[in-house]
Each structure stands twice: as C-alpha cells, then as structure tokens.
Amino acid sequence: MDHETNNRSSELFTIEQTDLSVITFKRTVPVRFAHCDTSGLMFYPQFFALVNEVVEDWFAFGLRLPFRTLHMERRLGVPTVSFEVEFVAPCRLGDELTQTLSVVAR
C-alpha cells in the first residue's frame, strides 16, 4: 500500500492506493470563521467551495498537476456535471472536516 502525507498550514493530505483500481485522497480542514454565518455555523454554500478545493488539491498533490497549469496553460477543465447533497448535521466554527475523494479505475 502506497501512502503519502503532505502538511500545508493546518491542512493534512493523505493519498492511499490499496489495490490497482482504487486511489483514495483524504484532506482534513478546519471550519474557519470565513466559512461561518454570524451564529458560528458553516454557511451551506461553503461546502461546495470545499468540494472544489479537494478536487484542486487532488490534482495538485495526487496528480502533481496544479489547477493553474491545467486551466491556464493546458486550457483544460474538469466541469462538475451533477451534485446531490443531504445535510445531516451542522458544522461549527472550529470543527474539523475530513474530505475523501476516491478514484476508481474501470
């Protein structure tokens, strides 16, 4: 099993390949003041911003292809086609969120 960790400020990234067909990228981020409304709860559009951030980090750290290179130099993109969300619990200022992105070869 390959495993790589990269610390960037208070964010933690891990990349694991458990077999030849699945690679998992995990990122832990704190819920920051900028993510929250005046009651200290994470404002729901911020979840979508964090989804985009984990995709950008996957490209930068998992594929070694920063979004700037992908978009500005190679003039390629990775559009989001569909999103479905069910909010099951609130996130509060200071909470830590773990995002998991899995890539499955077919």
Backbone as JSON Lines, residues from 0, in Angstrom:
{"i":0,"aa":"M","n":[0.84,-1.17,0.0],"ca":[0.0,0.0,0.0],"c":[0.89,1.24,0.0]}
{"i":1,"aa":"D","n":[0.71,2.1,-0.99],"ca":[1.41,3.38,-1.03],"c":[0.69,4.35,-0.12]}
{"i":2,"aa":"H","n":[1.47,5.21,0.54],"ca":[0.87,6.19,1.44],"c":[1.75,7.44,1.43]}
{"i":3,"aa":"E","n":[1.13,8.58,1.26],"ca":[1.88,9.83,1.22],"c":[1.13,10.86,2.06]}
{"i":4,"aa":"T","n":[1.87,11.63,2.84],"ca":[1.27,12.69,3.64],"c":[1.94,14.0,3.29]}
{"i":5,"aa":"N","n":[1.15,15.06,3.24],"ca":[1.68,16.38,2.93],"c":[1.0,17.38,3.84]}
{"i":6,"aa":"N","n":[1.78,18.1,4.64],"ca":[1.22,19.14,5.5],"c":[1.31,20.48,4.81]}
{"i":7,"aa":"R","n":[0.21,21.22,4.78],"ca":[0.19,22.58,4.25],"c":[-0.62,23.39,5.24]}
{"i":8,"aa":"S","n":[0.03,24.27,5.99],"ca":[-0.55,25.02,7.09],"c":[-1.24,24.02,8.02]}
{"i":9,"aa":"S","n":[-2.53,24.18,8.28],"ca":[-3.2,23.26,9.19],"c":[-3.97,22.18,8.45]}
{"i":10,"aa":"E","n":[-3.73,22.05,7.15],"ca":[-4.42,21.02,6.38],"c":[-3.54,19.79,6.25]}
{"i":11,"aa":"L","n":[-4.16,18.63,6.26],"ca":[-3.45,17.37,6.14],"c":[-4.0,16.62,4.94]}
{"i":12,"aa":"F","n":[-3.09,16.15,4.08],"ca":[-3.48,15.4,2.89],"c":[-2.87,14.01,2.98]}
{"i":13,"aa":"T","n":[-3.63,13.0,2.65],"ca":[-3.07,11.66,2.53],"c":[-3.55,11.04,1.23]}
{"i":14,"aa":"I","n":[-2.68,10.24,0.65],"ca":[-3.01,9.52,-0.58],"c":[-2.7,8.05,-0.32]}
{"i":15,"aa":"E","n":[-3.7,7.2,-0.54],"ca":[-3.52,5.77,-0.33],"c":[-3.97,5.01,-1.56]}
{"i":16,"aa":"Q","n":[-3.19,4.01,-1.93],"ca":[-3.61,3.11,-3.01],"c":[-3.63,1.72,-2.42]}
{"i":17,"aa":"T","n":[-4.83,1.2,-2.22],"ca":[-4.97,-0.1,-1.57],"c":[-4.88,-1.26,-2.56]}
{"i":18,"aa":"D","n":[-5.22,-1.01,-3.8],"ca":[-5.05,-2.0,-4.86],"c":[-4.87,-1.25,-6.17]}
{"i":19,"aa":"L","n":[-4.84,-1.97,-7.25],"ca":[-4.58,-1.32,-8.54],"c":[-5.74,-0.49,-9.06]}
{"i":20,"aa":"S","n":[-6.94,-0.67,-8.5],"ca":[-8.09,0.0,-9.09],"c":[-8.64,1.18,-8.28]}
{"i":21,"aa":"V","n":[-8.19,1.38,-7.03],"ca":[-8.74,2.45,-6.2],"c":[-7.63,3.27,-5.56]}
{"i":22,"aa":"I","n":[-7.71,4.58,-5.75],"ca":[-6.82,5.51,-5.08],"c":[-7.7,6.44,-4.26]}
{"i":23,"aa":"T","n":[-7.35,6.62,-2.99],"ca":[-8.13,7.47,-2.1],"c":[-7.29,8.64,-1.63]}
{"i":24,"aa":"F","n":[-7.84,9.83,-1.78],"ca":[-7.21,11.08,-1.36],"c":[-8.05,11.65,-0.23]}
{"i":25,"aa":"K","n":[-7.43,11.9,0.92],"ca":[-8.15,12.46,2.05],"c":[-7.52,13.79,2.46]}
{"i":26,"aa":"R","n":[-8.37,14.68,2.88],"ca":[-7.95,16.02,3.28],"c":[-8.74,16.41,4.51]}
{"i":27,"aa":"T","n":[-8.06,16.87,5.55],"ca":[-8.72,17.35,6.76],"c":[-8.53,18.85,6.83]}
{"i":28,"aa":"V","n":[-9.65,19.57,6.99],"ca":[-9.61,21.04,7.05],"c":[-10.44,21.52,8.24]}
{"i":29,"aa":"P","n":[-10.0,22.61,8.86],"ca":[-10.81,23.18,9.94],"c":[-11.93,24.04,9.37]}
{"i":30,"aa":"V","n":[-13.04,24.11,10.08],"ca":[-14.09,25.06,9.73],"c":[-13.62,26.42,10.26]}
{"i":31,"aa":"R","n":[-13.39,27.32,9.35],"ca":[-12.84,28.64,9.68],"c":[-13.94,29.68,9.82]}
{"i":32,"aa":"F","n":[-13.58,30.81,10.41],"ca":[-14.5,31.92,10.59],"c":[-15.13,32.33,9.26]}
{"i":33,"aa":"A","n":[-14.34,32.34,8.2],"ca":[-14.83,32.75,6.88],"c":[-15.88,31.79,6.33]}
{"i":34,"aa":"H","n":[-15.92,30.57,6.82],"ca":[-16.9,29.58,6.38],"c":[-18.26,29.77,7.04]}
{"i":35,"aa":"C","n":[-18.32,30.54,8.13],"ca":[-19.48,30.54,9.01],"c":[-20.35,31.79,8.89]}
{"i":36,"aa":"D","n":[-21.61,31.61,9.27],"ca":[-22.52,32.75,9.39],"c":[-22.34,33.36,10.79]}
{"i":37,"aa":"T","n":[-23.16,34.33,11.13],"ca":[-22.99,35.03,12.41],"c":[-23.28,34.17,13.63]}
{"i":38,"aa":"S","n":[-23.95,33.03,13.44],"ca":[-24.22,32.14,14.57],"c":[-23.1,31.12,14.78]}
{"i":39,"aa":"G","n":[-22.06,31.16,13.92],"ca":[-20.95,30.22,14.05],"c":[-21.17,28.91,13.34]}
{"i":40,"aa":"L","n":[-22.24,28.81,12.56],"ca":[-22.5,27.6,11.77],"c":[-21.96,27.78,10.36]}
{"i":41,"aa":"M","n":[-21.45,26.7,9.8],"ca":[-20.93,26.77,8.44],"c":[-22.07,27.05,7.48]}
{"i":42,"aa":"F","n":[-21.92,28.09,6.67],"ca":[-22.91,28.51,5.69],"c":[-22.88,27.52,4.53]}
{"i":43,"aa":"Y","n":[-24.04,26.98,4.14],"ca":[-24.08,25.83,3.23],"c":[-23.34,26.01,1.91]}
{"i":44,"aa":"P","n":[-23.29,27.21,1.28],"ca":[-22.51,27.3,0.04],"c":[-21.01,27.02,0.23]}
{"i":45,"aa":"Q","n":[-20.53,27.17,1.46],"ca":[-19.12,26.9,1.72],"c":[-18.78,25.42,1.53]}
{"i":46,"aa":"F","n":[-19.74,24.54,1.73],"ca":[-19.5,23.12,1.48],"c":[-19.12,22.88,0.02]}
{"i":47,"aa":"F","n":[-19.78,23.58,-0.88],"ca":[-19.49,23.43,-2.31],"c":[-18.1,23.97,-2.64]}
{"i":48,"aa":"A","n":[-17.72,25.06,-1.99],"ca":[-16.36,25.6,-2.18],"c":[-15.32,24.58,-1.71]}
{"i":49,"aa":"L","n":[-15.59,23.92,-0.59],"ca":[-14.66,22.91,-0.08],"c":[-14.57,21.7,-1.01]}
{"i":50,"aa":"V","n":[-15.67,21.35,-1.66],"ca":[-15.62,20.25,-2.64],"c":[-14.69,20.63,-3.78]}
{"i":51,"aa":"N","n":[-14.8,21.85,-4.27],"ca":[-13.91,22.29,-5.33],"c":[-12.45,22.3,-4.85]}
{"i":52,"aa":"E","n":[-12.23,22.71,-3.61],"ca":[-10.86,22.73,-3.08],"c":[-10.25,21.34,-3.01]}
{"i":53,"aa":"V","n":[-11.04,20.34,-2.6],"ca":[-10.48,18.99,-2.52],"c":[-10.14,18.46,-3.91]}
{"i":54,"aa":"V","n":[-10.94,18.83,-4.91],"ca":[-10.62,18.43,-6.29],"c":[-9.32,19.11,-6.73]}
{"i":55,"aa":"E","n":[-9.19,20.4,-6.44],"ca":[-7.95,21.11,-6.79],"c":[-6.75,20.49,-6.1]}
{"i":56,"aa":"D","n":[-6.9,20.15,-4.81],"ca":[-5.79,19.54,-4.07],"c":[-5.46,18.15,-4.6]}
{"i":57,"aa":"W","n":[-6.48,17.39,-5.03],"ca":[-6.23,16.09,-5.64],"c":[-5.35,16.24,-6.87]}
{"i":58,"aa":"F","n":[-5.68,17.21,-7.71],"ca":[-4.86,17.43,-8.9],"c":[-3.45,17.87,-8.52]}
{"i":59,"aa":"A","n":[-3.33,18.78,-7.56],"ca":[-2.01,19.31,-7.18],"c":[-1.14,18.28,-6.48]}
{"i":60,"aa":"F","n":[-1.7,17.56,-5.52],"ca":[-0.89,16.64,-4.72],"c":[-1.0,15.19,-5.17]}
{"i":61,"aa":"G","n":[-2.16,14.79,-5.69],"ca":[-2.34,13.42,-6.15],"c":[-1.79,13.18,-7.54]}
{"i":62,"aa":"L","n":[-2.02,14.14,-8.42],"ca":[-1.59,14.0,-9.81],"c":[-0.39,14.87,-10.17]}
{"i":63,"aa":"R","n":[0.01,15.72,-9.23],"ca":[1.13,16.66,-9.47],"c":[0.84,17.57,-10.66]}
{"i":64,"aa":"L","n":[-0.43,17.96,-10.78],"ca":[-0.87,18.83,-11.87],"c":[-1.73,19.95,-11.28]}
{"i":65,"aa":"P","n":[-1.12,21.07,-10.9],"ca":[-1.89,22.17,-10.32],"c":[-2.98,22.68,-11.26]}
{"i":66,"aa":"F","n":[-4.07,23.15,-10.67],"ca":[-5.19,23.67,-11.46],"c":[-4.75,24.81,-12.37]}
{"i":67,"aa":"R","n":[-3.81,25.62,-11.92],"ca":[-3.33,26.72,-12.76],"c":[-2.76,26.18,-14.06]}
{"i":68,"aa":"T","n":[-1.94,25.14,-13.96],"ca":[-1.36,24.52,-15.15],"c":[-2.45,23.91,-16.02]}
{"i":69,"aa":"L","n":[-3.36,23.18,-15.38],"ca":[-4.43,22.53,-16.12],"c":[-5.29,23.54,-16.88]}
{"i":70,"aa":"H","n":[-5.72,24.59,-16.2],"ca":[-6.65,25.55,-16.79],"c":[-5.97,26.62,-17.64]}
{"i":71,"aa":"M","n":[-4.92,27.2,-17.13],"ca":[-4.33,28.36,-17.8],"c":[-3.33,27.97,-18.89]}
{"i":72,"aa":"E","n":[-2.53,26.95,-18.64],"ca":[-1.51,26.58,-19.62],"c":[-2.02,25.52,-20.61]}
{"i":73,"aa":"R","n":[-2.65,24.47,-20.08],"ca":[-3.15,23.4,-20.95],"c":[-4.55,23.69,-21.49]}
{"i":74,"aa":"R","n":[-5.21,24.66,-20.91],"ca":[-6.55,25.09,-21.32],"c":[-7.56,23.93,-21.31]}
{"i":75,"aa":"L","n":[-7.48,23.14,-20.21],"ca":[-8.39,22.03,-19.98],"c":[-9.19,22.31,-18.71]}
{"i":76,"aa":"G","n":[-10.27,21.61,-18.52],"ca":[-11.07,21.79,-17.32],"c":[-11.66,20.48,-16.85]}
{"i":77,"aa":"V","n":[-12.22,20.51,-15.67],"ca":[-12.9,19.36,-15.1],"c":[-14.25,19.84,-14.57]}
{"i":78,"aa":"P","n":[-15.23,19.96,-15.45],"ca":[-16.52,20.52,-15.03],"c":[-17.29,19.57,-14.1]}
{"i":79,"aa":"T","n":[-18.04,20.18,-13.21],"ca":[-18.94,19.41,-12.36],"c":[-20.25,19.23,-13.11]}
{"i":80,"aa":"V","n":[-20.68,18.0,-13.26],"ca":[-21.87,17.69,-14.04],"c":[-23.1,17.6,-13.14]}
{"i":81,"aa":"S","n":[-22.93,17.03,-11.96],"ca":[-24.08,16.81,-11.09],"c":[-23.64,16.89,-9.63]}
{"i":82,"aa":"F","n":[-24.52,17.39,-8.79],"ca":[-24.28,17.5,-7.36],"c":[-25.54,17.07,-6.63]}
{"i":83,"aa":"E","n":[-25.42,16.22,-5.64],"ca":[-26.54,15.88,-4.78],"c":[-26.04,15.93,-3.35]}
{"i":84,"aa":"V","n":[-26.75,16.66,-2.51],"ca":[-26.29,16.88,-1.14],"c":[-27.42,16.64,-0.17]}
{"i":85,"aa":"E","n":[-27.09,15.99,0.93],"ca":[-28.02,15.86,2.06],"c":[-27.26,16.32,3.29]}
{"i":86,"aa":"F","n":[-27.7,17.4,3.89],"ca":[-27.06,17.93,5.09],"c":[-27.66,17.22,6.3]}
{"i":87,"aa":"V","n":[-26.85,16.46,7.01],"ca":[-27.36,15.65,8.12],"c":[-27.04,16.24,9.49]}
{"i":88,"aa":"A","n":[-26.08,17.14,9.56],"ca":[-25.73,17.76,10.84],"c":[-25.0,19.08,10.55]}
{"i":89,"aa":"P","n":[-25.12,20.04,11.44],"ca":[-24.42,21.3,11.23],"c":[-22.93,21.18,11.52]}
{"i":90,"aa":"C","n":[-22.15,22.01,10.88],"ca":[-20.72,22.13,11.18],"c":[-20.52,23.48,11.81]}
{"i":91,"aa":"R","n":[-19.67,23.51,12.82],"ca":[-19.47,24.73,13.59],"c":[-18.03,25.21,13.49]}
{"i":92,"aa":"L","n":[-17.88,26.5,13.74],"ca":[-16.55,27.11,13.78],"c":[-15.64,26.28,14.68]}
{"i":93,"aa":"G","n":[-14.48,25.9,14.16],"ca":[-13.52,25.11,14.92],"c":[-13.61,23.62,14.69]}
{"i":94,"aa":"D","n":[-14.7,23.13,14.11],"ca":[-14.8,21.71,13.78],"c":[-13.75,21.35,12.74]}
{"i":95,"aa":"E","n":[-13.39,20.09,12.68],"ca":[-12.51,19.6,11.61],"c":[-13.32,18.69,10.7]}
{"i":96,"aa":"L","n":[-13.17,18.9,9.4],"ca":[-13.87,18.09,8.4],"c":[-12.85,17.25,7.64]}
{"i":97,"aa":"T","n":[-13.18,16.0,7.41],"ca":[-12.34,15.14,6.58],"c":[-13.08,14.89,5.28]}
{"i":98,"aa":"Q","n":[-12.43,15.26,4.18],"ca":[-12.98,15.04,2.86],"c":[-12.26,13.86,2.23]}
{"i":99,"aa":"T","n":[-13.01,12.99,1.57],"ca":[-12.43,11.83,0.91],"c":[-12.83,11.83,-0.56]}
{"i":100,"aa":"L","n":[-11.84,11.73,-1.42],"ca":[-12.06,11.64,-2.86],"c":[-11.46,10.32,-3.31]}
{"i":101,"aa":"S","n":[-12.27,9.46,-3.89],"ca":[-11.77,8.16,-4.37],"c":[-11.85,8.13,-5.88]}
{"i":102,"aa":"V","n":[-10.79,7.63,-6.49],"ca":[-10.73,7.46,-7.92],"c":[-10.69,5.97,-8.2]}
{"i":103,"aa":"V","n":[-11.66,5.5,-8.98],"ca":[-11.78,4.08,-9.26],"c":[-11.52,3.85,-10.74]}
{"i":104,"aa":"A","n":[-10.54,2.98,-11.03],"ca":[-10.24,2.64,-12.42],"c":[-11.25,1.62,-12.89]}
{"i":105,"aa":"R","n":[-11.7,1.79,-14.13],"ca":[-12.67,0.83,-14.7],"c":[-12.14,0.28,-15.98]}
